[in-house]
Amino acid sequence: MDEMKQGNELAEINRKILAPGESLPAVTLQDGSRVQTGTVAAMLHNIGLYDQGARGEVERELRLAVPTLCRVGLFRLFSPEEWMASATSPGRRFVGEQARDYLAAGAPENVTP
């Protein structure tokens, strides 16, 4: 999926954590890549839904967030293995698995300096 389409989809997903009429901007990182703000907050919201048994669309939204989470360095702070080690949060494990698979496919772990 191209970066612009992914950013637009993330913007829509991330709106679900906002009050009506609010929006979040996309920002440009030092390396020139653009990321959608609010992705971490929306991921935490979706992990909660996943932990309560939601699947399908929530899984798609969590997968879509992984490239942005990698770009901002989240998985350098907490490795996919740390996420997958969660004994209490299936959603956290799911995100860790998706990040592991994304990174194993050759995606950069962190593109910010």
N, C-alpha and C positions, 0 to 999 in steps of 0.2 A: 504494500500500500504506500502511495507517495506521501511525503511529509505534510503537504497542504491538506489532503483529504483526512489524514490521521488527526491533524490539529483541529480540523472542523468537527470531526466526530467526538474528539475528546472535549471540545468546548460544549457540545450538547450534553454529553454525559456529566460533565462537571457542574452543569447548571442545576442538577437535581439537589445539590447541597446548598444552593443559594435561595435567598428570599425572592419572591416574584419581582421581575423587572431588573434584577441585578445581573451583571455579567462579569466574567473574568478575562483579562487580556492574555494574549500570547506575548512572550518576551523573547528577545534575541540574546543568546548566551555569548560569551566572549569568543567562542569558536565560530560564531556566525549561524549556528543552528537555532531554529525557533522551537520553543516549547510552550505548551498550554499551561498557564497557572491553574492551580486548584486540583491538579491531578493526584497529588498525595492525599489531600482531604477526601476526594471522591473515592480513591482506592480504599482508605480506611472505612468509609461508609459502606462500600461494597463488600469488604471483608466481613463487616458485621452482618450484612444480609446473607452472605455465603455461610457464615457460622450458624445462622438461623435456618439454614436449609435451602435457600434460594440457589438456583443453578441456571443454566441456559444463558439468558441475557447478561446476568451478573458475571458469569465466566467470560463471556465475550468482552465485556467492558474491562475486566481485570487484565485480560490478555492484551487488549489495545493500549493499556496504560504502561505496560512493561518497557517499551522502547524509550518513552519519556523518562521513566524512573531510572533507567540506565543512563540516559543522557545527563541527568542532574546528579548522578553519583550515588544514588540510594544504595545500590548493591555493593558499593565499596565500603559504605558505612556498616551495613549489615549484609553479609554475604547471602546468596541464595540458600546455602546450606543452613545458615542460622534461621532463616525464615522457615525452611522445611523441617527443622527440629522442633517446632512448636507442638507441644503435646495437648494444648488447649484450644487451638484455633485452626480448624481445617482451612479457613480462608487464607490465613497466613502461609500455611503449607502450600496451598494452590499457587499463590503468587510466587513463592520460592521456586516451585517446580517450573512455572512458566518462565521465570527469569533464567533459571539454569538452562532450559532448553533454548531460549533465545540467545544466550551467550555462547552455548555450545555450537550454535549454527554460525558462529563467526561474527556476531554483532559486537561492537565495542562496549566494554563495561562502563566506560565513562569517557565522554568526549569533551568534557570541560577541563580546563587546565588545573 
